[in-house]
Amino acid sequence: MAFQSVESLLLAARDAPVWQVVLEDDCRDRGSEREESWARMAGLWSAMQSAAADYDPARRSPSGLSGGNAARLEGPGPGLCGPFVREIIAAAVRNGECNACMRRIVAAPTAGASGVLPAVLLPLQRRDVLPDEVIVQALYVAAGFGQVIATRASIAGAEGGCQAEVGSASAMAAAALVHIMGGTGEQMAHACAIALSNTLGLVCDPVAGLVEVPCVNRNVMGAVNALSCAELALSGIKSAIPCDEVIDAMRAVGDAMPAALRETGNGGLAATPTGRRIAESM
C-alpha cells in the first residue's frame, strides 16, 4: 500500500475522490485492472447483503451464548431510538450472531468486528435508496482508512485489544458514512479520528475465548459510534488531534495493554466469576 498515513492519502486525493485513489492504489498493489478491483469490492458488498438476508433467529451458536437476539429488535421498540437507529442496532446484532453461528460474513476488518460496516451501510442504503455503486465507493473509503490503521497500529485484538477491532471498524465506517453523505476527505479524517478517540483503550476480553460475549454487542456500540462521529464531522466539528496522531496513540495504548486484555480470555469480563463459570462449562 502506498499510503502510510491519512495525511498522505488525503494529499493524493486532492485531484480525485478518496475512493478512487484507494481503488487505483489497490490496482497497483495487486497488478490488476480497475474492473477486477471493483468486482472484488462489489463481491464483498454482495456478501454483506447475503449475510443479512441469511439470518435465521432460530439458529444458535455452538456455545449457546448467541442467537435470536436480533429478532428481539424487530418492530418499533420502547421508543428510545428512532426507526433508523434501531435498524442499525438490529443489523449489528444480526451480523454478530451470524458470525458466532459460523455463517458466511465479511471480516471488515475482522470477523469479531464484522457487524459494524454492514450495520450502518445496509439501513442507510434502504433509507436513502442508494445505488450499490455508492456503497462500493464507501467500502473503498473504509478500506483506505483501515489500511492506514493496520499499517500504523493494528486491527488485531490479540495485538491491540478491541480498540483495534471494533474501534477500527467504527472509524472505517464513520469515514465511509461521510463519503456517502457528500463530505470532504478532511471530514472523513475527522470522523475517523473521533471514532477512534471514543474507543481508545477498549480491551479485548472474550468470555471463554469466544467471539460472542461481549463482542456481538460491541458491534452495536461501534456502529452507533460511527453514525454519531460522521454526524459530528459533517456538521463541521473537528478532532483536536490529527487522525494519524490518534492512530499512533491507539498503537501506544495497545502496546501498553497487559496480555490479559488482548484476546486471551484471561482478563476483563472473561475474568469475572460468571465469565469463568461459563468458560468452565464449555
Buried (B, 14 or more C-beta within 10 A) or exposed (E): BEBEBBBEBBEBBEEEBBBBBBBBBBBEEEEBEEEEBBEEBBEBBEBBBBBBEBBBBEBBBEBEBBBBBBBEBEEEBEEEBEEEBBBBBBBBBBBBBBBBBEBEBBBBBBBBBBBBBBBBBBBBBEEEEBEEEBBBBBBBBBBBBBBBBBBBBBBBBEBBBBBBBBBBBBBBBBBBBBBBBEBBBBBBBBBBBBBBBBBBBBBBBBBBBBBBBBBBBBBBBBBBBBBBBBBBBBEEEBBEBBBBBBBBBBBEBBEEBEEBBBBBBBBBBBBEEEBBEBBEEE
